[in-house]
Amino acid sequence: MSRMPWISSHRAALAAAVAVPPLLTVWAAGPAQAHGAPTDPVSRVYACSPEGGAAARSAACRAAVAANGAPFTAWDNLRIANVNGRDRQVVPDGGLCSGGLPAYRGLDLARSDWPSTRLTPGATLTMRYSSTIPHTGTFQLYLTKAGYDPSRPLTWSDLPDRPFASVKDPALTNGAYRITAKLPSDRSGRHVLYTVWRNTSTPDTYYSCSDVVFPAAAGGGGGAGTATGGAGSGRSTQRAPGSAKPTKRATSSASPTASATGAAGAAGKAASGAPRAAEAPAGTPVASTGTSGAGASAPLVAGGAAAVLLLTGGAALALRLRRR
């Protein structure tokens, strides 16, 4: 009789232990509902997430997080259920980058300094769309029209009626889908690459904005929103504001030369399929890529030598006058 209470309590503990695994399974499945977003060209939601690195510290991302009221921790979960192709009816103008979702509203800020990726018009783009769970579906890629103004909220009228690329059921390899497409050849300056991923294995549709910059057209016709923060190389490096010091130029003619050299490098590297990295936002100091190691230091060395000669000659003349 004295052992009965112990047996009853033991059975109760065993029953509770058996019930725990299902609860843990449900809890663990919560984060697994997330799916993905573009990381190259970098999307706003990924750049401004805690995993965005230096990009997350940019002025645009700080403003987006402030407007959002919370960090973009769930960067891979910007989705809407049961859209069924009615994107333009469900997602409102001015809310394209957030999908109209309050939890992502900071992504809709109209700014020209979002972390961006430099591309080449007419080149072949390979988008890397990072994902956590494989799903079937179609990726549709839109590029804002020529003359797009980044200082105004993004609307559906800024996008063509049809995507420039549509890719169905790409394979998920090493944690990412890779979508290959040829870019339009008539863009210059700053634009938005808008990606719509319409799942067929789930009822969800995903939306994302990737800010991209194309070299200015020949003759200087860069158009609204042309990036001013970089030197135009094919592969730019994302920097946090203030992490690189501006390069001092001896004359004002050095800048056009560096830009021309960088633009040529961009065309060559992008055409060869070289990977792109997010570049510094417009206005962020960027080290010059158009000068050699000797070019910047030679005037300083020559000037220093001339100063030494002048001082030596002056001392000798003063000595002669004193002896007289």
ZADO-1210 file (C-alpha; in nm, 4 decimals, padded with zeros to 6 digits):
<atoms>
<atom x="00.0000" y="00.0000" z="00.0000" code="MET" pos="1"/>
<atom x="00.2868" y="00.2411" z="00.0738" code="SER" pos="2"/>
<atom x="00.4227" y="00.2027" z="-00.2800" code="ARG" pos="3"/>
<atom x="00.1002" y="00.2963" z="-00.4579" code="MET" pos="4"/>
<atom x="00.1524" y="00.6768" z="-00.4398" code="PRO" pos="5"/>
<atom x="00.5025" y="00.6365" z="-00.5876" code="TRP" pos="6"/>
<atom x="00.3704" y="00.4225" z="-00.8728" code="ILE" pos="7"/>
<atom x="00.0979" y="00.6755" z="-00.9490" code="SER" pos="8"/>
<atom x="00.3420" y="00.9662" z="-00.9541" code="SER" pos="9"/>
<atom x="00.5865" y="00.7686" z="-01.1691" code="HIS" pos="10"/>
<atom x="00.3171" y="00.6959" z="-01.4248" code="ARG" pos="11"/>
<atom x="00.2181" y="01.0644" z="-01.4319" code="ALA" pos="12"/>
<atom x="00.5790" y="01.1696" z="-01.4912" code="ALA" pos="13"/>
<atom x="00.6160" y="00.9110" z="-01.7673" code="LEU" pos="14"/>
<atom x="00.2997" y="01.0330" z="-01.9378" code="ALA" pos="15"/>
<atom x="00.4253" y="01.3928" z="-01.9232" code="ALA" pos="16"/>
<atom x="00.7596" y="01.2886" z="-02.0709" code="ALA" pos="17"/>
<atom x="00.5880" y="01.1134" z="-02.3596" code="VAL" pos="18"/>
<atom x="00.3813" y="01.4252" z="-02.4276" code="ALA" pos="19"/>
<atom x="00.6836" y="01.6564" z="-02.4496" code="VAL" pos="20"/>
<atom x="00.8292" y="01.5512" z="-02.7900" code="PRO" pos="21"/>
<atom x="00.5188" y="01.6501" z="-02.9895" code="PRO" pos="22"/>
<atom x="00.5194" y="01.9922" z="-02.8225" code="LEU" pos="23"/>
<atom x="00.8868" y="02.0369" z="-02.9024" code="LEU" pos="24"/>
<atom x="00.8227" y="01.9294" z="-03.2597" code="THR" pos="25"/>
<atom x="00.5522" y="02.1923" z="-03.3019" code="VAL" pos="26"/>
<atom x="00.7781" y="02.4615" z="-03.1535" code="TRP" pos="27"/>
<atom x="01.0727" y="02.3638" z="-03.3719" code="ALA" pos="28"/>
<atom x="00.8597" y="02.3668" z="-03.6852" code="ALA" pos="29"/>
<atom x="00.7725" y="02.7331" z="-03.6364" code="GLY" pos="30"/>
<atom x="01.0975" y="02.8865" z="-03.7689" code="PRO" pos="31"/>
<atom x="01.1074" y="02.6289" z="-04.0500" code="ALA" pos="32"/>
<atom x="00.8082" y="02.7987" z="-04.2147" code="GLN" pos="33"/>
<atom x="01.0432" y="03.0651" z="-04.3519" code="ALA" pos="34"/>
<atom x="01.1760" y="03.0155" z="-04.7041" code="HIS" pos="35"/>
<atom x="01.4066" y="03.2747" z="-04.8585" code="GLY" pos="36"/>
<atom x="01.5068" y="03.5992" z="-05.0285" code="ALA" pos="37"/>
<atom x="01.7688" y="03.7183" z="-05.2820" code="PRO" pos="38"/>
<atom x="02.1187" y="03.7608" z="-05.1446" code="THR" pos="39"/>
<atom x="02.2818" y="03.8413" z="-05.4816" code="ASP" pos="40"/>
<atom x="02.1842" y="04.0948" z="-05.6017" code="PRO" pos="41"/>
<atom x="02.1289" y="04.1660" z="-05.2354" code="VAL" pos="42"/>
<atom x="01.7697" y="04.2386" z="-05.1366" code="SER" pos="43"/>
<atom x="01.6783" y="04.5153" z="-04.8944" code="ARG" pos="44"/>
<atom x="01.5376" y="04.2726" z="-04.6403" code="VAL" pos="45"/>
<atom x="01.8553" y="04.0627" z="-04.6324" code="TYR" pos="46"/>
<atom x="02.0951" y="04.3595" z="-04.6426" code="ALA" pos="47"/>
<atom x="01.9191" y="04.5186" z="-04.3453" code="CYS" pos="48"/>
<atom x="01.8862" y="04.1969" z="-04.1445" code="SER" pos="49"/>
<atom x="02.1216" y="04.1005" z="-03.8620" code="PRO" pos="50"/>
<atom x="02.2967" y="03.8781" z="-04.1173" code="GLU" pos="51"/>
<atom x="02.3538" y="04.1668" z="-04.3597" code="GLY" pos="52"/>
<atom x="02.6986" y="04.2544" z="-04.2251" code="GLY" pos="53"/>
<atom x="02.8263" y="04.6027" z="-04.3078" code="ALA" pos="54"/>
<atom x="02.5179" y="04.6746" z="-04.5188" code="ALA" pos="55"/>
<atom x="02.2999" y="04.6527" z="-04.2094" code="ALA" pos="56"/>
<atom x="02.4896" y="04.9489" z="-04.0644" code="ARG" pos="57"/>
<atom x="02.4206" y="05.1747" z="-04.3618" code="SER" pos="58"/>
<atom x="02.2088" y="05.4877" z="-04.3171" code="ALA" pos="59"/>
<atom x="01.9264" y="05.3411" z="-04.5264" code="ALA" pos="60"/>
<atom x="01.9093" y="05.0205" z="-04.3216" code="CYS" pos="61"/>
<atom x="01.9213" y="05.2076" z="-03.9935" code="ARG" pos="62"/>
<atom x="01.6325" y="05.4237" z="-04.1115" code="ALA" pos="63"/>
<atom x="01.4401" y="05.1161" z="-04.2288" code="ALA" pos="64"/>
<atom x="01.4780" y="04.9415" z="-03.8929" code="VAL" pos="65"/>
<atom x="01.3718" y="05.2597" z="-03.7130" code="ALA" pos="66"/>
<atom x="01.0641" y="05.2937" z="-03.9341" code="ALA" pos="67"/>
<atom x="00.9937" y="04.9265" z="-03.8878" code="ASN" pos="68"/>
<atom x="01.0173" y="04.9400" z="-03.5119" code="GLY" pos="69"/>
<atom x="01.2064" y="04.6087" z="-03.5053" code="ALA" pos="70"/>
<atom x="01.5001" y="04.4421" z="-03.6817" code="PRO" pos="71"/>
<atom x="01.4428" y="04.2300" z="-03.9933" code="PHE" pos="72"/>
<atom x="01.5220" y="03.9032" z="-03.8210" code="THR" pos="73"/>
<atom x="01.2769" y="03.7050" z="-04.0371" code="ALA" pos="74"/>
<atom x="01.4376" y="03.8207" z="-04.3624" code="TRP" pos="75"/>
<atom x="01.3351" y="03.4960" z="-04.5374" code="ASP" pos="76"/>
<atom x="00.9665" y="03.5111" z="-04.4524" code="ASN" pos="77"/>
<atom x="00.8266" y="03.8075" z="-04.6482" code="LEU" pos="78"/>
<atom x="00.5252" y="03.6307" z="-04.7982" code="ARG" pos="79"/>
<atom x="00.1516" y="03.6579" z="-04.8564" code="ILE" pos="80"/>
<atom x="-00.0841" y="03.3598" z="-04.8789" code="ALA" pos="81"/>
<atom x="-00.3512" y="03.3001" z="-05.1423" code="ASN" pos="82"/>
<atom x="-00.2519" y="03.5789" z="-05.3814" code="VAL" pos="83"/>
<atom x="-00.3125" y="03.3478" z="-05.6783" code="ASN" pos="84"/>
<atom x="-00.1464" y="03.5793" z="-05.9312" code="GLY" pos="85"/>
<atom x="-00.3374" y="03.8911" z="-05.8207" code="ARG" pos="86"/>
<atom x="-00.0156" y="04.0710" z="-05.7183" code="ASP" pos="87"/>
<atom x="-00.1207" y="04.4145" z="-05.8444" code="ARG" pos="88"/>
<atom x="-00.4541" y="04.3896" z="-05.6674" code="GLN" pos="89"/>
<atom x="-00.3186" y="04.2573" z="-05.3354" code="VAL" pos="90"/>
<atom x="00.0093" y="04.4509" z="-05.2952" code="VAL" pos="91"/>
<atom x="-00.0531" y="04.8281" z="-05.2796" code="PRO" pos="92"/>
<atom x="00.1450" y="05.0990" z="-05.4584" code="ASP" pos="93"/>
<atom x="00.4174" y="05.2261" z="-05.2308" code="GLY" pos="94"/>
<atom x="00.4236" y="04.8897" z="-05.0538" code="GLY" pos="95"/>
<atom x="00.5873" y="04.6685" z="-05.3120" code="LEU" pos="96"/>
<atom x="00.9080" y="04.6062" z="-05.1171" code="CYS" pos="97"/>
<atom x="00.7214" y="04.5147" z="-04.7977" code="SER" pos="98"/>
<atom x="00.4416" y="04.3299" z="-04.9750" code="GLY" pos="99"/>
<atom x="00.2139" y="04.5670" z="-04.7883" code="GLY" pos="100"/>
<atom x="00.2992" y="04.3870" z="-04.4628" code="LEU" pos="101"/>
<atom x="00.3342" y="04.6124" z="-04.1557" code="PRO" pos="102"/>
<atom x="00.6181" y="04.3983" z="-04.0192" code="ALA" pos="103"/>
<atom x="00.8343" y="04.5022" z="-04.3179" code="TYR" pos="104"/>
<atom x="00.7138" y="04.8594" z="-04.3812" code="ARG" pos="105"/>
<atom x="01.0633" y="05.0054" z="-04.3366" code="GLY" pos="106"/>
<atom x="01.1649" y="04.8502" z="-04.6707" code="LEU" pos="107"/>
<atom x="00.9349" y="05.0897" z="-04.8586" code="ASP" pos="108"/>
<atom x="01.1277" y="05.4068" z="-04.7713" code="LEU" pos="109"/>
<atom x="01.1965" y="05.6123" z="-05.0866" code="ALA" pos="110"/>
<atom x="01.5754" y="05.6570" z="-05.0742" code="ARG" pos="111"/>
<atom x="01.8610" y="05.6574" z="-05.3216" code="SER" pos="112"/>
<atom x="02.1209" y="05.5162" z="-05.0832" code="ASP" pos="113"/>
<atom x="02.0008" y="05.1590" z="-05.0280" code="TRP" pos="114"/>
<atom x="02.2825" y="04.9002" z="-05.0348" code="PRO" pos="115"/>
<atom x="02.3064" y="04.8066" z="-05.4004" code="SER" pos="116"/>
<atom x="02.4734" y="04.5784" z="-05.6527" code="THR" pos="117"/>
<atom x="02.6446" y="04.7040" z="-05.9682" code="ARG" pos="118"/>
<atom x="02.5284" y="04.5332" z="-06.2888" code="LEU" pos="119"/>
<atom x="02.5913" y="04.5704" z="-06.6620" code="THR" pos="120"/>
<atom x="02.3067" y="04.6321" z="-06.9110" code="PRO" pos="121"/>
<atom x="02.2439" y="04.3378" z="-07.1413" code="GLY" pos="122"/>
<atom x="02.4675" y="04.1048" z="-06.9389" code="ALA" pos="123"/>
<atom x="02.3673" y="03.7640" z="-06.8076" code="THR" pos="124"/>
<atom x="02.2498" y="03.7783" z="-06.4480" code="LEU" pos="125"/>
<atom x="02.2683" y="03.4828" z="-06.2120" code="THR" pos="126"/>
<atom x="02.0548" y="03.5605" z="-05.9089" code="MET" pos="127"/>
<atom x="02.1272" y="03.3734" z="-05.5872" code="ARG" pos="128"/>
<atom x="01.8016" y="03.3294" z="-05.3977" code="TYR" pos="129"/>
<atom x="01.8876" y="03.1814" z="-05.0585" code="SER" pos="130"/>
<atom x="01.6283" y="02.9442" z="-04.9180" code="SER" pos="131"/>
<atom x="01.5800" y="02.7130" z="-04.6230" code="THR" pos="132"/>
<atom x="01.3153" y="02.4740" z="-04.7595" code="ILE" pos="133"/>
<atom x="01.2839" y="02.3489" z="-05.1207" code="PRO" pos="134"/>
<atom x="00.9575" y="02.4327" z="-05.2944" code="HIS" pos="135"/>
<atom x="00.8257" y="02.4289" z="-05.6468" code="THR" pos="136"/>
<atom x="00.7152" y="02.7512" z="-05.8063" code="GLY" pos="137"/>
<atom x="00.7955" y="03.0238" z="-06.0569" code="THR" pos="138"/>
<atom x="01.0343" y="03.3169" z="-06.0133" code="PHE" pos="139"/>
<atom x="00.9414" y="03.6332" z="-06.2034" code="GLN" pos="140"/>
<atom x="01.1977" y="03.9129" z="-06.2374" code="LEU" pos="141"/>
<atom x="01.1028" y="04.2738" z="-06.3119" code="TYR" pos="142"/>
<atom x="01.3304" y="04.5742" z="-06.3601" code="LEU" pos="143"/>
<atom x="01.2036" y="04.9285" z="-06.3103" code="THR" pos="144"/>
<atom x="01.1494" y="05.1222" z="-06.6316" code="LYS" pos="145"/>
<atom x="01.4018" y="05.3650" z="-06.7812" code="ALA" pos="146"/>
<atom x="01.3749" y="05.6971" z="-06.5995" code="GLY" pos="147"/>
<atom x="01.2816" y="05.5418" z="-06.2660" code="TYR" pos="148"/>
<atom x="01.3085" y="05.7924" z="-05.9802" code="ASP" pos="149"/>
<atom x="01.4325" y="05.6305" z="-05.6551" code="PRO" pos="150"/>
<atom x="01.3302" y="05.9362" z="-05.4537" code="SER" pos="151"/>
<atom x="00.9624" y="05.8430" z="-05.5013" code="ARG" pos="152"/>
<atom x="00.7784" y="05.5400" z="-05.3552" code="PRO" pos="153"/>
<atom x="00.7912" y="05.2351" z="-05.5812" code="LEU" pos="154"/>
<atom x="00.4608" y="05.1706" z="-05.7610" code="THR" pos="155"/>
<atom x="00.3382" y="04.9088" z="-06.0057" code="TRP" pos="156"/>
<atom x="00.3481" y="05.1687" z="-06.2825" code="SER" pos="157"/>
<atom x="00.7280" y="05.1830" z="-06.2362" code="ASP" pos="158"/>
<atom x="00.7463" y="04.8207" z="-06.3526" code="LEU" pos="159"/>
<atom x="00.6753" y="04.6795" z="-06.6993" code="PRO" pos="160"/>
<atom x="00.3570" y="04.4793" z="-06.7433" code="ASP" pos="161"/>
<atom x="00.5594" y="04.1624" z="-06.7978" code="ARG" pos="162"/>
<atom x="00.8762" y="04.0329" z="-06.6302" code="PRO" pos="163"/>
<atom x="01.1985" y="04.0244" z="-06.8298" code="PHE" pos="164"/>
<atom x="01.2557" y="03.6697" z="-06.7008" code="ALA" pos="165"/>
<atom x="01.0428" y="03.3849" z="-06.5681" code="SER" pos="166"/>
<atom x="01.2022" y="03.0661" z="-06.4325" code="VAL" pos="167"/>
<atom x="01.0001" y="02.7656" z="-06.3191" code="LYS" pos="168"/>
<atom x="01.1061" y="02.5112" z="-06.0566" code="ASP" pos="169"/>
<atom x="01.4830" y="02.5735" z="-06.0352" code="PRO" pos="170"/>
<atom x="01.6762" y="02.3318" z="-05.8172" code="ALA" pos="171"/>
<atom x="01.7717" y="02.4239" z="-05.4618" code="LEU" pos="172"/>
<atom x="02.1471" y="02.3631" z="-05.4437" code="THR" pos="173"/>
<atom x="02.3676" y="02.4364" z="-05.1439" code="ASN" pos="174"/>
<atom x="02.1004" y="02.6455" z="-04.9800" code="GLY" pos="175"/>
<atom x="02.0069" y="02.8627" z="-05.2785" code="ALA" pos="176"/>
<atom x="01.8166" y="02.8754" z="-05.6050" code="TYR" pos="177"/>
<atom x="02.0159" y="03.0156" z="-05.8967" code="ARG" pos="178"/>
<atom x="01.8083" y="03.2016" z="-06.1537" code="ILE" pos="179"/>
<atom x="01.9846" y="03.2914" z="-06.4783" code="THR" pos="180"/>
<atom x="01.8475" y="03.5590" z="-06.7106" code="ALA" pos="181"/>
<atom x="01.9625" y="03.8240" z="-06.9551" code="LYS" pos="182"/>
<atom x="01.9238" y="04.1789" z="-06.8273" code="LEU" pos="183"/>
<atom x="01.7562" y="04.4520" z="-07.0370" code="PRO" pos="184"/>
<atom x="02.0132" y="04.6550" z="-07.2281" code="SER" pos="185"/>
<atom x="01.8507" y="04.9985" z="-07.2028" code="ASP" pos="186"/>
<atom x="01.8981" y="05.0837" z="-06.8352" code="ARG" pos="187"/>
<atom x="02.1429" y="05.3194" z="-06.6649" code="SER" pos="188"/>
<atom x="02.1694" y="05.4589" z="-06.3162" code="GLY" pos="189"/>
<atom x="01.9879" y="05.3266" z="-06.0099" code="ARG" pos="190"/>
<atom x="01.7000" y="05.0799" z="-06.0446" code="HIS" pos="191"/>
<atom x="01.5066" y="04.8177" z="-05.8489" code="VAL" pos="192"/>
<atom x="01.5133" y="04.4500" z="-05.9426" code="LEU" pos="193"/>
<atom x="01.1740" y="04.3252" z="-05.8211" code="TYR" pos="194"/>
<atom x="01.1365" y="03.9522" z="-05.7647" code="THR" pos="195"/>
<atom x="00.8086" y="03.7654" z="-05.7281" code="VAL" pos="196"/>
<atom x="00.8278" y="03.4008" z="-05.6242" code="TRP" pos="197"/>
<atom x="00.4942" y="03.2278" z="-05.6673" code="ARG" pos="198"/>
<atom x="00.4949" y="02.8911" z="-05.4901" code="ASN" pos="199"/>
<atom x="00.2973" y="02.5984" z="-05.6250" code="THR" pos="200"/>
<atom x="00.3706" y="02.3614" z="-05.3368" code="SER" pos="201"/>
<atom x="00.2420" y="02.6188" z="-05.0844" code="THR" pos="202"/>
<atom x="-00.0232" y="02.8936" z="-05.1110" code="PRO" pos="203"/>
<atom x="00.2418" y="03.1641" z="-05.0582" code="ASP" pos="204"/>
<atom x="00.3890" y="03.4332" z="-05.2836" code="THR" pos="205"/>
<atom x="00.7153" y="03.6067" z="-05.1881" code="TYR" pos="206"/>
<atom x="00.8201" y="03.9610" z="-05.2814" code="TYR" pos="207"/>
<atom x="01.1576" y="04.1322" z="-05.2673" code="SER" pos="208"/>
<atom x="01.3384" y="04.4472" z="-05.3818" code="CYS" pos="209"/>
<atom x="01.7057" y="04.4398" z="-05.4821" code="SER" pos="210"/>
<atom x="01.8618" y="04.7792" z="-05.5528" code="ASP" pos="211"/>
<atom x="02.0962" y="04.7731" z="-05.8514" code="VAL" pos="212"/>
<atom x="02.3106" y="05.0308" z="-06.0316" code="VAL" pos="213"/>
<atom x="02.3977" y="05.0313" z="-06.4019" code="PHE" pos="214"/>
<atom x="02.6874" y="05.2343" z="-06.5465" code="PRO" pos="215"/>
<atom x="02.5934" y="05.5684" z="-06.6989" code="ALA" pos="216"/>
<atom x="02.5250" y="05.5594" z="-07.0712" code="ALA" pos="217"/>
<atom x="02.7954" y="05.6844" z="-07.3100" code="ALA" pos="218"/>
<atom x="02.7961" y="06.0629" z="-07.3156" code="GLY" pos="219"/>
<atom x="02.7147" y="06.0958" z="-06.9451" code="GLY" pos="220"/>
<atom x="02.3409" y="06.0334" z="-06.9616" code="GLY" pos="221"/>
<atom x="02.3212" y="05.8590" z="-06.6251" code="GLY" pos="222"/>
<atom x="01.9604" y="05.9472" z="-06.5518" code="GLY" pos="223"/>
<atom x="01.7986" y="05.9838" z="-06.2120" code="ALA" pos="224"/>
<atom x="01.9551" y="05.7988" z="-05.9262" code="GLY" pos="225"/>
<atom x="02.2970" y="05.7297" z="-06.0786" code="THR" pos="226"/>
<atom x="02.5254" y="05.6004" z="-05.8039" code="ALA" pos="227"/>
<atom x="02.7884" y="05.8458" z="-05.6881" code="THR" pos="228"/>
<atom x="02.9563" y="05.6429" z="-05.4167" code="GLY" pos="229"/>
<atom x="03.1726" y="05.4003" z="-05.6202" code="GLY" pos="230"/>
<atom x="03.4412" y="05.4050" z="-05.8842" code="ALA" pos="231"/>
<atom x="03.2628" y="05.1653" z="-06.1175" code="GLY" pos="232"/>
<atom x="03.4480" y="04.8386" z="-06.0851" code="SER" pos="233"/>
<atom x="03.2899" y="04.5093" z="-06.1824" code="GLY" pos="234"/>
<atom x="03.3031" y="04.3867" z="-05.8241" code="ARG" pos="235"/>
<atom x="03.2284" y="04.6361" z="-05.5511" code="SER" pos="236"/>
<atom x="03.2667" y="04.5834" z="-05.1811" code="THR" pos="237"/>
<atom x="03.0040" y="04.6674" z="-04.9207" code="GLN" pos="238"/>
<atom x="03.1366" y="04.9066" z="-04.6592" code="ARG" pos="239"/>
<atom x="02.9832" y="05.0466" z="-04.3474" code="ALA" pos="240"/>
<atom x="02.9619" y="05.4284" z="-04.3468" code="PRO" pos="241"/>
<atom x="03.2966" y="05.5732" z="-04.2479" code="GLY" pos="242"/>
<atom x="03.4890" y="05.2480" z="-04.2830" code="SER" pos="243"/>
<atom x="03.6943" y="05.3743" z="-04.5777" code="ALA" pos="244"/>
<atom x="03.8552" y="05.7150" z="-04.6144" code="LYS" pos="245"/>
<atom x="03.8058" y="05.9228" z="-04.9298" code="PRO" pos="246"/>
<atom x="04.1027" y="05.9065" z="-05.1637" code="THR" pos="247"/>
<atom x="04.2786" y="06.2413" z="-05.2027" code="LYS" pos="248"/>
<atom x="04.3159" y="06.3382" z="-05.5668" code="ARG" pos="249"/>
<atom x="04.5922" y="06.5710" z="-05.6855" code="ALA" pos="250"/>
<atom x="04.3812" y="06.7293" z="-05.9627" code="THR" pos="251"/>
<atom x="04.0148" y="06.7388" z="-06.0536" code="SER" pos="252"/>
<atom x="04.0852" y="06.5556" z="-06.3795" code="SER" pos="253"/>
<atom x="04.1657" y="06.2313" z="-06.1965" code="ALA" pos="254"/>
<atom x="03.8052" y="06.1468" z="-06.1204" code="SER" pos="255"/>
<atom x="03.6777" y="06.1126" z="-06.4832" code="PRO" pos="256"/>
<atom x="03.9771" y="05.8943" z="-06.5662" code="THR" pos="257"/>
<atom x="03.9080" y="05.6642" z="-06.2744" code="ALA" pos="258"/>
<atom x="03.5394" y="05.6445" z="-06.3644" code="SER" pos="259"/>
<atom x="03.6129" y="05.5545" z="-06.7260" code="ALA" pos="260"/>
<atom x="03.8599" y="05.2876" z="-06.6221" code="THR" pos="261"/>
<atom x="03.6185" y="05.1444" z="-06.3676" code="GLY" pos="262"/>
<atom x="03.3278" y="05.1354" z="-06.6131" code="ALA" pos="263"/>
<atom x="03.5364" y="04.9354" z="-06.8587" code="ALA" pos="264"/>
<atom x="03.6273" y="04.6937" z="-06.5809" code="GLY" pos="265"/>
<atom x="03.2622" y="04.6567" z="-06.4847" code="ALA" pos="266"/>
<atom x="03.1607" y="04.5626" z="-06.8379" code="ALA" pos="267"/>
<atom x="03.4360" y="04.3050" z="-06.8691" code="GLY" pos="268"/>
<atom x="03.3846" y="04.1357" z="-06.5335" code="LYS" pos="269"/>
<atom x="03.0062" y="04.1311" z="-06.5410" code="ALA" pos="270"/>
<atom x="03.0034" y="03.9869" z="-06.8917" code="ALA" pos="271"/>
<atom x="03.2315" y="03.7058" z="-06.7780" code="SER" pos="272"/>
<atom x="02.9891" y="03.6103" z="-06.5046" code="GLY" pos="273"/>
<atom x="03.2001" y="03.7317" z="-06.2122" code="ALA" pos="274"/>
<atom x="03.0099" y="03.7363" z="-05.8831" code="PRO" pos="275"/>
<atom x="02.8821" y="04.0674" z="-05.7544" code="ARG" pos="276"/>
<atom x="02.8836" y="04.1978" z="-05.4005" code="ALA" pos="277"/>
<atom x="02.6699" y="04.4686" z="-05.2472" code="ALA" pos="278"/>
<atom x="02.8372" y="04.8038" z="-05.2909" code="GLU" pos="279"/>
<atom x="02.8458" y="05.0952" z="-05.0532" code="ALA" pos="280"/>
<atom x="02.5416" y="05.3219" z="-05.0486" code="PRO" pos="281"/>
<atom x="02.5628" y="05.6458" z="-05.2425" code="ALA" pos="282"/>
<atom x="02.7623" y="05.9020" z="-05.0495" code="GLY" pos="283"/>
<atom x="02.9686" y="05.6467" z="-04.8593" code="THR" pos="284"/>
<atom x="03.3431" y="05.7173" z="-04.8942" code="PRO" pos="285"/>
<atom x="03.4992" y="05.4620" z="-05.1274" code="VAL" pos="286"/>
<atom x="03.8669" y="05.4078" z="-05.1953" code="ALA" pos="287"/>
<atom x="03.9693" y="05.5023" z="-05.5491" code="SER" pos="288"/>
<atom x="04.0488" y="05.2175" z="-05.7905" code="THR" pos="289"/>
<atom x="04.1807" y="05.4316" z="-06.0739" code="GLY" pos="290"/>
<atom x="04.5325" y="05.5142" z="-05.9501" code="THR" pos="291"/>
<atom x="04.8467" y="05.3035" z="-05.9198" code="SER" pos="292"/>
<atom x="05.0593" y="05.2786" z="-05.6090" code="GLY" pos="293"/>
<atom x="05.3193" y="05.5205" z="-05.7479" code="ALA" pos="294"/>
<atom x="05.0740" y="05.7653" z="-05.8972" code="GLY" pos="295"/>
<atom x="04.9476" y="05.8988" z="-05.5681" code="ALA" pos="296"/>
<atom x="05.2808" y="05.9101" z="-05.3881" code="SER" pos="297"/>
<atom x="05.5050" y="06.0451" z="-05.6685" code="ALA" pos="298"/>
<atom x="05.3930" y="06.4119" z="-05.6354" code="PRO" pos="299"/>
<atom x="05.4520" y="06.3938" z="-05.2603" code="LEU" pos="300"/>
<atom x="05.8020" y="06.2477" z="-05.3042" code="VAL" pos="301"/>
<atom x="05.8926" y="06.5037" z="-05.5702" code="ALA" pos="302"/>
<atom x="05.7628" y="06.7853" z="-05.3553" code="GLY" pos="303"/>
<atom x="05.9583" y="06.6615" z="-05.0556" code="GLY" pos="304"/>
<atom x="06.2803" y="06.6418" z="-05.2593" code="ALA" pos="305"/>
<atom x="06.2313" y="06.9947" z="-05.3909" code="ALA" pos="306"/>
<atom x="06.1783" y="07.1218" z="-05.0382" code="ALA" pos="307"/>
<atom x="06.5024" y="06.9566" z="-04.9209" code="VAL" pos="308"/>
<atom x="06.6996" y="07.1120" z="-05.2086" code="LEU" pos="309"/>
<atom x="06.5520" y="07.4537" z="-05.1410" code="LEU" pos="310"/>
<atom x="06.6406" y="07.4384" z="-04.7717" code="LEU" pos="311"/>
<atom x="06.9953" y="07.3136" z="-04.8473" code="THR" pos="312"/>
<atom x="07.0570" y="07.5878" z="-05.1038" code="GLY" pos="313"/>
<atom x="06.9262" y="07.8531" z="-04.8697" code="GLY" pos="314"/>
<atom x="07.1535" y="07.7404" z="-04.5883" code="ALA" pos="315"/>
<atom x="07.4598" y="07.7454" z="-04.8140" code="ALA" pos="316"/>
<atom x="07.3825" y="08.0983" z="-04.9364" code="LEU" pos="317"/>
<atom x="07.3396" y="08.2244" z="-04.5801" code="ALA" pos="318"/>
<atom x="07.6776" y="08.0733" z="-04.4815" code="LEU" pos="319"/>
<atom x="07.8570" y="08.2480" z="-04.7711" code="ARG" pos="320"/>
<atom x="07.7082" y="08.5874" z="-04.6854" code="LEU" pos="321"/>
<atom x="07.8143" y="08.5462" z="-04.3210" code="ARG" pos="322"/>
<atom x="08.1766" y="08.4653" z="-04.4206" code="ARG" pos="323"/>
<atom x="08.1925" y="08.7815" z="-04.6322" code="ARG" pos="324"/>
</atoms>
